[in-house]
């Protein structure tokens, strides 16, 4: 049985956009859509012996019911025959959705929730889930090109290899082509800092050929499994983050690993993945590698 697609709902315009995307994702997979709303206990200290906080008396139940009804209506407008369930939990949304990710095929969140600051392009929920979720996480953002390819950010890392398989699956589900983009350079690391002189490779032609070979090797098994997916390979010499962000302009979805080759062991979400979540021009799906803690 296909695991459900889970979407976080808080009533914000961003989360309702996420519901619509999640409904389409569930429809593509033949899966159930699960609407999840989480609310924290109030941060006030009640006096000893005082009455306990009552969500129903505070109007929270009516508010939550209205939010979920609106979300379900939005989902059914997108996919009329979709199976939809609802879940409400008292607790921090981050933790609730992380728990939901253990039994989901995909978790979908908006790029900004009700609690986000105006200048914060991505709410903490999306970043946290991309680093800690137990299934792929789709952050809805930008303006995807419905006729564009699925863009794969390929780097050869364990998470990057997991992203290859997911990108092929997503392209197959959508009937879309796959653009596999591998970016390399010799003058800086992924954070834009100058590279160590001993790490600078002067034979650019040899490195270009090596990167092309590594990309082809990572794609070959999946091209055999998914022959219906048209694949374009692109290896470019550039800074990693700007190149991927620019390529996302014409894509309908960007798929990336949670941590690339240059990531610190303790950093579950790499700097490139974070940059894509904040600045990509289309929705971004982040997948963790099988060996990550």
C-alpha positions as a Markdown table, in Angstrom:
| # | Residue | x | y | z |
|---|---|---|---|---|
| 1 | Unk | 0.0 | 0.0 | 0.0 |
| 2 | Unk | 1.3 | 3.5 | -0.9 |
| 3 | Unk | 2.2 | 5.6 | 2.1 |
| 4 | Unk | 0.2 | 8.9 | 2.4 |
| 5 | Unk | 1.4 | 12.3 | 1.3 |
| 6 | Unk | 1.3 | 14.5 | 4.4 |
| 7 | Unk | 0.9 | 18.3 | 4.2 |
| 8 | Unk | 1.2 | 20.8 | 7.1 |
| 9 | Unk | -1.7 | 23.1 | 7.4 |
| 10 | Unk | -1.9 | 26.3 | 9.4 |
| 11 | Unk | -4.4 | 28.4 | 7.4 |
| 12 | Unk | -1.9 | 30.7 | 5.8 |
| 13 | Unk | -2.0 | 31.3 | 2.1 |
| 14 | Unk | 1.4 | 29.5 | 1.8 |
| 15 | Unk | 0.0 | 26.4 | 3.5 |
| 16 | Unk | -3.1 | 26.4 | 1.3 |
| 17 | Unk | -0.9 | 26.6 | -1.8 |
| 18 | Unk | 1.0 | 23.6 | -0.3 |
| 19 | Unk | -2.3 | 21.7 | 0.1 |
| 20 | Unk | -3.0 | 22.1 | -3.6 |
| 21 | Unk | 0.5 | 20.9 | -4.5 |
| 22 | Unk | 0.3 | 18.0 | -2.1 |
| 23 | Unk | -3.1 | 17.0 | -3.5 |
| 24 | Unk | -1.6 | 16.7 | -7.0 |
| 25 | Unk | 1.3 | 14.8 | -5.6 |
| 26 | Unk | -1.0 | 12.3 | -3.9 |
| 27 | Unk | -3.0 | 12.0 | -7.1 |
| 28 | Unk | 0.1 | 11.2 | -9.1 |
| 29 | Unk | 1.1 | 8.5 | -6.6 |
| 30 | Unk | -2.4 | 7.1 | -6.1 |
| 31 | Unk | -1.9 | 7.9 | -2.4 |
| 32 | Unk | -4.1 | 9.3 | 0.4 |
| 33 | Unk | -3.6 | 12.9 | 1.3 |
| 34 | Unk | -3.3 | 13.6 | 5.1 |
| 35 | Unk | -3.9 | 17.1 | 6.3 |
| 36 | Unk | -2.0 | 17.8 | 9.6 |
| 37 | Unk | -2.5 | 20.7 | 11.9 |
| 38 | Unk | -0.4 | 21.2 | 15.0 |
| 39 | Unk | -0.8 | 23.8 | 17.7 |
| 40 | Unk | 1.4 | 24.3 | 20.8 |
| 41 | Unk | 0.3 | 24.7 | 24.3 |
| 42 | Unk | 0.2 | 28.3 | 25.4 |
| 43 | Unk | 3.4 | 29.7 | 26.8 |
| 44 | Unk | 1.7 | 31.1 | 29.9 |
| 45 | Unk | 2.1 | 29.8 | 33.4 |
| 46 | Unk | -1.3 | 29.1 | 34.9 |
| 47 | Unk | -1.5 | 29.8 | 38.7 |
| 48 | Unk | -1.4 | 26.8 | 40.9 |
| 49 | Unk | -4.9 | 25.3 | 41.4 |
| 50 | Unk | -6.3 | 27.3 | 38.5 |
| 51 | Unk | -8.5 | 25.8 | 35.8 |
| 52 | Unk | -6.6 | 23.9 | 33.0 |
| 53 | Unk | -6.4 | 25.4 | 29.6 |
| 54 | Unk | -9.4 | 24.3 | 27.5 |
| 55 | Unk | -8.9 | 24.4 | 23.7 |
| 56 | Unk | -12.6 | 24.1 | 23.1 |
| 57 | Unk | -13.5 | 26.9 | 25.4 |
| 58 | Unk | -10.8 | 29.1 | 23.9 |
| 59 | Unk | -12.3 | 28.6 | 20.4 |
| 60 | Unk | -9.4 | 26.6 | 19.2 |
| 61 | Unk | -11.5 | 23.7 | 18.1 |
| 62 | Unk | -13.7 | 25.8 | 15.8 |
| 63 | Unk | -10.6 | 27.5 | 14.4 |
| 64 | Unk | -8.9 | 24.2 | 13.6 |
| 65 | Unk | -12.0 | 22.7 | 12.2 |
| 66 | Unk | -12.5 | 25.7 | 9.9 |
| 67 | Unk | -8.8 | 25.6 | 8.8 |
| 68 | Unk | -9.0 | 21.9 | 7.9 |
| 69 | Unk | -12.3 | 22.2 | 6.1 |
| 70 | Unk | -10.9 | 25.0 | 4.0 |
| 71 | Unk | -7.8 | 22.9 | 3.3 |
| 72 | Unk | -9.8 | 19.9 | 2.3 |
| 73 | Unk | -12.0 | 22.0 | 0.0 |
| 74 | Unk | -8.8 | 23.3 | -1.7 |
| 75 | Unk | -7.5 | 19.7 | -2.1 |
| 76 | Unk | -10.7 | 18.4 | -3.6 |
| 77 | Unk | -10.8 | 21.3 | -6.1 |
| 78 | Unk | -7.4 | 20.2 | -7.3 |
| 79 | Unk | -8.1 | 16.5 | -7.3 |
| 80 | Unk | -11.8 | 15.7 | -6.9 |
| 81 | Unk | -11.7 | 12.0 | -6.2 |
| 82 | Unk | -8.8 | 12.2 | -3.8 |
| 83 | Unk | -9.0 | 10.3 | -0.5 |
| 84 | Unk | -8.3 | 12.8 | 2.3 |
| 85 | Unk | -7.8 | 12.3 | 6.1 |
| 86 | Unk | -7.2 | 14.9 | 8.8 |
| 87 | Unk | -5.0 | 14.9 | 11.8 |
| 88 | Unk | -4.8 | 17.4 | 14.7 |
| 89 | Unk | -2.1 | 17.3 | 17.4 |
| 90 | Unk | -1.1 | 19.4 | 20.3 |
| 91 | Unk | 2.6 | 20.1 | 20.1 |
| 92 | Unk | 5.2 | 21.9 | 18.2 |
| 93 | Unk | 4.6 | 21.7 | 14.4 |
| 94 | Unk | 8.2 | 20.8 | 13.7 |
| 95 | Unk | 8.0 | 17.7 | 15.9 |
| 96 | Unk | 4.5 | 16.7 | 14.8 |
| 97 | Unk | 5.4 | 16.8 | 11.1 |
| 98 | Unk | 8.8 | 15.0 | 11.8 |
| 99 | Unk | 6.8 | 12.2 | 13.5 |
| 100 | Unk | 4.4 | 12.1 | 10.6 |
| 101 | Unk | 7.3 | 11.7 | 8.2 |
| 102 | Unk | 8.1 | 8.3 | 9.5 |
| 103 | Unk | 5.0 | 6.9 | 7.9 |
| 104 | Unk | 4.7 | 9.2 | 4.9 |
| 105 | Unk | 5.9 | 8.9 | 1.3 |
| 106 | Unk | 6.3 | 12.7 | 1.1 |
| 107 | Unk | 5.8 | 15.7 | 3.4 |
| 108 | Unk | 4.8 | 19.0 | 1.8 |
| 109 | Unk | 5.1 | 22.4 | 3.5 |
| 110 | Unk | 4.7 | 26.0 | 2.3 |
| 111 | Unk | 7.6 | 28.3 | 2.1 |
| 112 | Unk | 6.3 | 30.6 | 4.8 |
| 113 | Unk | 3.7 | 30.0 | 7.6 |
| 114 | Unk | 1.6 | 32.2 | 9.8 |
| 115 | Unk | 4.5 | 32.6 | 12.3 |
| 116 | Unk | 7.1 | 33.6 | 9.8 |
| 117 | Unk | 8.7 | 37.1 | 9.8 |
| 118 | Unk | 8.2 | 39.1 | 6.7 |
| 119 | Unk | 11.8 | 38.9 | 5.6 |
| 120 | Unk | 12.2 | 35.2 | 6.2 |
| 121 | Unk | 11.8 | 33.5 | 2.9 |
| 122 | Unk | 11.5 | 30.0 | 4.3 |
| 123 | Unk | 9.9 | 29.1 | 7.6 |
| 124 | Unk | 11.8 | 27.1 | 10.2 |
| 125 | Unk | 9.5 | 24.1 | 9.5 |
| 126 | Unk | 10.8 | 23.5 | 6.0 |
| 127 | Unk | 14.4 | 23.7 | 7.0 |
| 128 | Unk | 14.0 | 21.5 | 10.0 |
| 129 | Unk | 12.1 | 18.8 | 8.1 |
| 130 | Unk | 14.5 | 18.8 | 5.2 |
| 131 | Unk | 17.3 | 18.0 | 7.7 |
| 132 | Unk | 15.5 | 15.7 | 10.0 |
| 133 | Unk | 12.5 | 14.2 | 8.2 |
| 134 | Unk | 12.4 | 10.5 | 7.5 |
| 135 | Unk | 11.0 | 10.9 | 4.0 |
| 136 | Unk | 11.5 | 13.3 | 1.1 |
| 137 | Unk | 10.3 | 16.9 | 1.9 |
| 138 | Unk | 8.8 | 19.1 | -0.7 |
| 139 | Unk | 8.9 | 22.9 | 0.0 |
| 140 | Unk | 6.4 | 24.8 | -2.2 |
| 141 | Unk | 7.9 | 28.0 | -3.5 |
| 142 | Unk | 8.5 | 30.0 | -6.7 |
| 143 | Unk | 6.7 | 29.8 | -10.0 |
| 144 | Unk | 7.2 | 26.3 | -11.5 |
| 145 | Unk | 7.1 | 25.9 | -15.3 |
| 146 | Unk | 4.5 | 23.1 | -15.8 |
| 147 | Unk | 6.1 | 22.2 | -19.1 |
| 148 | Unk | 9.7 | 22.3 | -17.8 |
| 149 | Unk | 11.9 | 19.4 | -16.7 |
| 150 | Unk | 12.5 | 18.0 | -13.3 |
| 151 | Unk | 15.9 | 19.4 | -12.4 |
| 152 | Unk | 18.3 | 17.2 | -10.5 |
| 153 | Unk | 21.2 | 18.7 | -8.6 |
| 154 | Unk | 23.8 | 16.0 | -8.9 |
| 155 | Unk | 27.0 | 15.9 | -6.8 |
| 156 | Unk | 27.9 | 12.3 | -6.2 |
| 157 | Unk | 27.3 | 12.4 | -2.4 |
| 158 | Unk | 25.2 | 9.7 | -0.7 |
| 159 | Unk | 22.3 | 12.0 | -0.4 |
| 160 | Unk | 22.9 | 13.1 | -4.0 |
| 161 | Unk | 22.7 | 9.4 | -5.1 |
| 162 | Unk | 19.3 | 9.1 | -3.3 |
| 163 | Unk | 18.2 | 12.3 | -5.1 |
| 164 | Unk | 19.0 | 10.7 | -8.5 |
| 165 | Unk | 16.4 | 7.9 | -8.0 |
| 166 | Unk | 13.8 | 10.3 | -6.6 |
| 167 | Unk | 14.3 | 12.7 | -9.6 |
| 168 | Unk | 13.8 | 9.8 | -12.1 |
| 169 | Unk | 10.6 | 8.8 | -10.2 |
| 170 | Unk | 9.3 | 12.3 | -10.1 |
| 171 | Unk | 10.0 | 12.8 | -13.9 |
| 172 | Unk | 8.2 | 9.5 | -14.7 |
| 173 | Unk | 5.2 | 10.4 | -12.6 |
| 174 | Unk | 4.9 | 13.8 | -14.3 |
| 175 | Unk | 5.6 | 12.5 | -17.8 |
| 176 | Unk | 8.5 | 15.1 | -17.8 |
| 177 | Unk | 12.1 | 15.1 | -19.0 |
| 178 | Unk | 14.9 | 15.1 | -16.5 |
| 179 | Unk | 17.7 | 17.7 | -16.5 |
| 180 | Unk | 20.7 | 16.4 | -14.6 |
| 181 | Unk | 23.0 | 19.3 | -13.7 |
| 182 | Unk | 26.4 | 18.8 | -12.2 |
| 183 | Unk | 28.3 | 22.0 | -11.3 |
| 184 | Unk | 32.1 | 22.1 | -10.6 |
| 185 | Unk | 34.8 | 24.7 | -10.1 |
| 186 | Unk | 38.4 | 25.0 | -9.2 |
| 187 | Unk | 38.5 | 28.4 | -7.4 |
| 188 | Unk | 36.1 | 28.1 | -4.5 |
| 189 | Unk | 34.2 | 25.7 | -2.3 |
| 190 | Unk | 30.4 | 25.6 | -2.1 |
| 191 | Unk | 30.3 | 28.4 | 0.4 |
| 192 | Unk | 32.1 | 30.8 | -2.0 |
| 193 | Unk | 35.3 | 30.9 | 0.0 |
| 194 | Unk | 38.7 | 30.8 | -1.9 |
| 195 | Unk | 40.0 | 27.2 | -2.3 |
| 196 | Unk | 43.2 | 26.0 | -0.8 |
| 197 | Unk | 46.0 | 26.4 | -3.4 |
| 198 | Unk | 46.7 | 22.6 | -3.3 |
| 199 | Unk | 43.1 | 21.9 | -4.1 |
| 200 | Unk | 43.1 | 24.0 | -7.3 |
| 201 | Unk | 43.1 | 21.9 | -10.4 |
| 202 | Unk | 44.7 | 23.6 | -13.4 |
| 203 | Unk | 43.7 | 21.0 | -16.0 |
| 204 | Unk | 40.2 | 22.1 | -16.5 |
| 205 | Unk | 39.6 | 19.9 | -19.5 |
| 206 | Unk | 40.5 | 16.8 | -17.6 |
| 207 | Unk | 38.3 | 17.8 | -14.7 |
| 208 | Unk | 35.4 | 18.5 | -17.0 |
| 209 | Unk | 35.7 | 15.1 | -18.6 |
| 210 | Unk | 35.9 | 13.5 | -15.1 |
| 211 | Unk | 32.7 | 15.2 | -14.0 |
| 212 | Unk | 30.9 | 14.2 | -17.1 |
| 213 | Unk | 31.9 | 10.6 | -16.6 |
| 214 | Unk | 30.8 | 10.6 | -12.9 |
| 215 | Unk | 27.5 | 12.1 | -13.9 |
| 216 | Unk | 26.9 | 9.5 | -16.5 |
| 217 | Unk | 27.8 | 6.7 | -14.1 |
| 218 | Unk | 25.3 | 8.0 | -11.5 |
| 219 | Unk | 22.5 | 8.2 | -14.1 |
| 220 | Unk | 23.1 | 4.9 | -16.0 |
| 221 | Unk | 21.3 | 2.5 | -13.6 |
| 222 | Unk | 18.3 | 4.7 | -13.4 |
| 223 | Unk | 18.1 | 5.3 | -17.2 |
| 224 | Unk | 17.8 | 1.5 | -17.5 |
| 225 | Unk | 15.1 | 1.3 | -14.9 |
| 226 | Unk | 13.2 | 4.3 | -16.2 |
| 227 | Unk | 13.7 | 4.2 | -20.0 |
| 228 | Unk | 10.5 | 6.3 | -20.5 |
| 229 | Unk | 12.3 | 9.4 | -19.0 |
| 230 | Unk | 14.1 | 11.6 | -21.4 |
| 231 | Unk | 17.4 | 12.8 | -19.9 |
| 232 | Unk | 19.6 | 15.8 | -20.6 |
| 233 | Unk | 23.0 | 15.8 | -19.0 |
| 234 | Unk | 24.6 | 19.2 | -18.3 |
| 235 | Unk | 28.0 | 19.7 | -16.6 |
| 236 | Unk | 29.0 | 23.3 | -16.1 |
| 237 | Unk | 32.0 | 25.1 | -14.5 |
| 238 | Unk | 30.5 | 27.7 | -12.2 |
| 239 | Unk | 29.7 | 28.5 | -8.6 |
| 240 | Unk | 27.3 | 25.8 | -7.4 |
| 241 | Unk | 24.5 | 27.7 | -5.8 |
| 242 | Unk | 24.0 | 30.5 | -8.4 |
| 243 | Unk | 24.1 | 27.9 | -11.2 |
| 244 | Unk | 21.4 | 25.7 | -9.7 |
| 245 | Unk | 19.2 | 28.6 | -8.7 |
| 246 | Unk | 19.4 | 30.0 | -12.2 |
| 247 | Unk | 18.6 | 26.6 | -13.8 |
| 248 | Unk | 15.5 | 26.3 | -11.6 |
| 249 | Unk | 13.9 | 29.2 | -13.5 |
| 250 | Unk | 12.7 | 26.9 | -16.2 |
| 251 | Unk | 12.0 | 23.8 | -14.1 |
| 252 | Unk | 8.8 | 22.4 | -12.6 |
| 253 | Unk | 10.6 | 20.8 | -9.7 |
| 254 | Unk | 14.1 | 20.8 | -8.3 |
| 255 | Unk | 15.4 | 17.6 | -6.5 |
| 256 | Unk | 18.5 | 17.8 | -4.3 |
| 257 | Unk | 20.2 | 15.8 | -1.6 |
| 258 | Unk | 20.2 | 17.1 | 2.0 |
| 259 | Unk | 24.0 | 17.3 | 2.3 |
| 260 | Unk | 26.6 | 17.4 | -0.5 |
| 261 | Unk | 30.2 | 16.4 | -0.7 |
| 262 | Unk | 31.5 | 19.4 | 1.1 |
| 263 | Unk | 29.1 | 19.3 | 4.0 |
| 264 | Unk | 30.2 | 19.0 | 7.6 |
| 265 | Unk | 29.4 | 15.7 | 9.3 |
| 266 | Unk | 27.2 | 17.4 | 11.9 |
| 267 | Unk | 25.4 | 19.6 | 9.5 |
| 268 | Unk | 22.4 | 17.6 | 8.4 |
| 269 | Unk | 21.3 | 20.2 | 5.8 |
| 270 | Unk | 24.1 | 21.5 | 3.6 |
| 271 | Unk | 24.6 | 25.1 | 2.6 |
| 272 | Unk | 23.7 | 24.4 | -1.1 |
| 273 | Unk | 20.4 | 22.7 | -0.1 |
| 274 | Unk | 19.6 | 25.6 | 2.2 |
| 275 | Unk | 20.3 | 28.1 | -0.5 |
| 276 | Unk | 18.0 | 26.3 | -2.9 |
| 277 | Unk | 15.2 | 26.1 | -0.3 |
| 278 | Unk | 15.5 | 29.9 | 0.2 |
| 279 | Unk | 16.0 | 31.1 | -3.4 |
| 280 | Unk | 15.0 | 28.5 | -6.0 |
| 281 | Unk | 12.5 | 29.7 | -8.6 |
| 282 | Unk | 10.4 | 26.4 | -8.4 |
| 283 | Unk | 9.4 | 23.9 | -5.7 |
| 284 | Unk | 12.3 | 22.0 | -4.1 |
| 285 | Unk | 12.3 | 18.4 | -2.9 |
| 286 | Unk | 15.1 | 17.5 | -0.5 |
| 287 | Unk | 16.0 | 13.8 | 0.2 |
| 288 | Unk | 18.4 | 12.5 | 2.7 |
| 289 | Unk | 20.9 | 9.8 | 1.9 |
| 290 | Unk | 20.6 | 6.3 | 3.4 |
| 291 | Unk | 23.8 | 6.6 | 5.4 |
| 292 | Unk | 22.8 | 9.9 | 7.1 |
| 293 | Unk | 22.1 | 9.8 | 10.9 |
